[in-house]
Amino acid sequence: MTAEEYFDADEAAPPALPEPDPDEPDSEVPRPLASRPVWQLQLDMADGGADDAAVTTPPPVPVELDRETIRNLERELLGAERTLRRREIAAGAGVSLLSARKLWRAMGFPNIGDEDVAFTEKDLDALTVIIDLVRQEQLTEDAAISITRAIGQMTDRMVVWQIEAIVEEMVAQRGLTDADARKSLITELPDLIEPLERTLVYAWRRQLNAGVQRLALRAESGLRSSEQGRDGDEQDAPLPLARAVGFADLVSYTSLSRQMNERTLAQLVQRFENKSAEIISVGGGRLVKTIGDEVLYIAESPEAGAEISLALAKAFSEDEFLPSARCSLVWGRVLSRLGDIYGPTVTLAARLTALAEPGEVLVDSGTAATLTDNERFVLDPHEPRQVRGFGEVRPVTLTRGTGTGIVLD
């Protein structure tokens, strides 16, 4: 579906429908799913395609919260009662209050006064663990603060994501208001803490192992692949990591978002992010971040990046709910910091995305040179274009050659 077809979906004439059964005067013929515009698909996108038949459910019972319920949940989450002040925690860990505050701020905790009884023995244990890594010279203080900040920022985003997902499910499945769903979550969360915690530790260990395997692979292969298509004069030459950097950007997102209510827009963004994350992970890449209607990812080789880019362009072009996407890929060097990536390679990939047509994957000439002899890819050069910050750049359209590409089972 093109962007224009998608944008005008609600104005197009619907396909012919079968006539109602004359012997069943009250019968209705449901409108086919594919003919419904995206802003009429809240239910279908939320439950994976629910039956249109009305389901009678009892009205939800309003949830009442009391202070004791909230106190009990806090005790379970914190592992103990709040009995300690910040100076007592710092003294117990054997560090200055200044050092302790640096780590707490890195973790994302708010400012707490000297007389506030805000900490538990678990806080002391956690601070001691981090401080001991520095004392034993396994980490410098700067590294410890950086790692602590990563944990704080990632878990903060994860917790918000999980809460919103559960609340949305309660609203959709139980017919609760948003406010009542959030109250219900507080009463039901104790049953979810342990399985969510186990899943978090499991995923962290798997991800750490994947990172170790990538390190070992690069150590074994050396710099051979990192020099593909390069002559040493590139702007990114001083940067340490060779990566395929790709973007995918939804077409007409701003226009569409103005016509959607909040829930439908959230469903569209969630569908885009979920599909992107699945394709990127199956293709062996890493999702760096999503920014509303745009996704940034990296891969270890030009070939892996090319497969991911083609799969993303194809998936969004064929998705009946989402608009098409403009995609780009650049093979070059990047700097990785704070979970993000930086450098001219990233900037050039972003610039190429703006030049691409809906459903198209653009690469630069250097990236095209690394893929030229691979029969899985077809490369179609364009006339040189002036690209801000890079001067004259020759974009190349990347399309599918032989093979099936990434297959999602």
C-alpha angles and dihedrals in degrees: 000000000000123000091251092051090047093048093049096040094115092053097050119099110258118241118266113281129208115260118255116260107266090213090058104053093177096049119116130203112221118229112250113261095234092057095058118098116239095255090061094055103077094119095041094050092044097052102025096255112331124201112266091227113111115253118209112223130171115256113267117258113237113247120231120202127202131193093251092058091052092045091051091050091049091051091051094048096044094040094228145024120287102255106141137078124219095256090053091052093049092047092048091054091046097240137112120267088244092059092047092049091052090058094043091051090048088053089054099248119153123245113280127196126238093252097044113114094216108136140074135202087266089063089053091050092050094048090048092052092055094043091050091057088059094043091052089049093239087124135017118235091254092051091048091052092047093050091046090051090051091053092047096048096043096046091046091055091043094052093049090048093050094047093049091048092053093044091050090051092051092050093048099041103033102031093237123154115248091253094050091046090057091050091048090051091060091055094045100040096088089070091052102046098082098045092044091050092049091049091050093052091045093051092046092053092047092048092048090051090050089052091051091050091052090051091051092048092052092047090053098046094041118193097324098107094035092067096054112131094359134116099187097255096095121124090239095052096113094054118101109223126065110211143156104242118200139180132194118192124187115235120239092001094145093051093046094047091059090060097049132080118236096263096050092046090051090051092051093050091045092050090049093049094044094050092045093049092049095050094044094049094045088049091055096251133121126242105228098184147320123230108192103281097009135073127198120199141164136210134195097240138026090245094054091047091049092051091050093048093051092046092051093048091048095045095052094043090055098041111106094206102043131061120241121274135228110226136192139180132194126181110213147101126303141181114234116209134154092358092302133094130232141185143080092298091063092046093049091050089053091049092050091051089061090053096050124100120234109287093012130123116211126193131177124249093259092055090045090055091060091053101040097101095042112102091204090075137055118204124201114186121213132204113283116273131202107245119192111252094009106059115213114012127175109218117209125201113228118208137166120283120172126345133042099268122213113357120200111209 
